[in-house]
Amino acid sequence: MKNLEKVTDIEDLRRVAERKVPRMFYDYVDSGSWTETTYRNNESDFDRIKLRQRVLVNMDNRSLATHMLGEPVKMPVAIAPTGFTGMMWADGEIHAAKAAEKFGVPFSLSTMSICSIEDIAAHTSKPFWFQLYVMRDQEFMANLIRRAKEANCSALILTADLQVLGQRHKDIKNGLSAPPKPTLTNILNLMTKPQWCLNMLGTKRRTFGNIVGHAKDVEDLSSLSAWTAEQFDPALSWDDVARIKDMWGGKLIIKGIMEPEDAIMAARSGADALVVSNHGGRQLDGALSSISALTDIVQAVHAENSNIEVWLDSGIRSGQDVLKAISLGAKGTMIGRAFLYGLGAYGEDGVRRALELIYKECDVSMAFCGHTDINKVTEDILVKGTYENLKVSHF
């Protein structure tokens, strides 16, 4: 399928990525923790919410343009920070960042990216966002923040739900590593992915670019695995947020909020945005879907009279999902798997196509619901009884 105009939804991109990407990296993207119940509910709960069709409404001059953190965006969607992105496609973070910039949406780079902060800055012309995992090594942390400042990153994303790592069975069974370990199983699988292999041979970026050569005593892959195993900081707490915000000195996003109490804490912390997210169902299995948690969090923030922006991540696979999240009070959304499928399928062109699909689905669906401005969409576009009890129905 080379004509991307015939790629009609994110599922088309997923199927191509599954064929073209080595098993361990495809499974890393397309999996959740433990039983994967939350991973599945992130998608299925969106499907339960129904839209109200309105007719004979002037549909001219539609616009999905809005702002996220004061930055103009073509639609209320940002590329989420994802680890191992450069293993889906050689130099993957660079390709995704370029696609996002050309399309007009923000790009976020993960601490656990293959391409470094400096790589993205060298290949883009607009500021991007950097996502910070808090490590025990304070010197390394301070250096990461300094590097993000020097790269002119316009916001720092503090991921709050990875103090400990959720177990993903497929990663254990596949022996996930970057680059793949030369086991017989991996070698046989790589032989079936010729384009991926050729692309990887053409790049020097095959390990974690933000860490190797920057963290103390981490000069190669053999020392990296031991370092990462002990570096995620389980002692991270709300007391650390102010310190990180002061070190950063710019706009701060807290990602991983799933309960109103934590949303209130985020609002009081001085953060500029929070992301309702369960890490794509990759951390606490059995947690609510993100869309189920959204309404209570929006209400809690409003009750605080806070200006913090509420965004939603986890489960978005279409423009209709974006529209539903906005209708329930989200100011913006973030996509992870949706763009990763596009990247694994066709590189930068695949990411662009994923964004085009989401844009068109959101635009056309908004029109059928009787609206022409995404900033004026409210829950009146939803069928009553299909969204109010999402949270209760899980118990």
C-alpha angles and dihedrals in degrees: 000000000000099000102084091195085073091057098097105174144009090265089064089056092047092055092050092047090051090057097044106038123075112260098248093054096041089050090048088060099036101051144075136206126285110332093359090231094137091044090057094042091054087069103030095052090059088055092056092060110088129205127227114233116219124191140201091029120140103255098182123122098022119181135190091179116126141134134269114193087347092302116124112243131186090228133358093268131107130186106252122227110261131179124232090021091143089059093062089061129356110273086003098166091054092051093047093047092051092048091050093048093049092048095046106247131114123265124212124202121209125225085232094055125132094222115059132238088256092051092057093045090052094052101042135057102204128066117267132195125255124213117214127209108197111237131189090239101088094186091055090047093052090047092052091052091047091051091050090052092049089050088056094242108179098209140019119222114208109201106212102181102065104074085120126019122250114227116252108190096204093057091054093047093046095047091232114215140145110264101019116261111249097248121148091250092051094045092051091048093048090053088066092053104063098157092051091050093049091049091050092050088058096058136063092207106098105127138046103303097191093055114030108083092011105064119072113268093001107117101138144010095275092062095037097069093054091046096051092046091064103029107074104100114231090183093067110130142161088273088069096054095076091049092051092046091052092049090050098042094194141076114325129204121192112207125195104049114152106155133056092237091059092044089057090049090050091051091050092046093070095248115153097217139009127205120218098219141143091196091263091299089299099118121035108025111205093037121128120274112259094245089054091055097045103084097052090048093050090050092048092052092048090051088056090054086230126160092212111130117237116215131176131226133173126062102027110140102150146028089255089061089053091049092050092050092050091048090056093054108276114141092203144351139222128216127206116157093030093064094035091059089053092047094050091048103046111354116230092353089055093053090049090050092050090054092046091052094049091046094051094045091050094045097048094042091050089053093051088051090057101256134115101181121059089207091065098048114119137168089280087090090065129085109247114244094031098083112018096078101039092113096047094046092067093069 
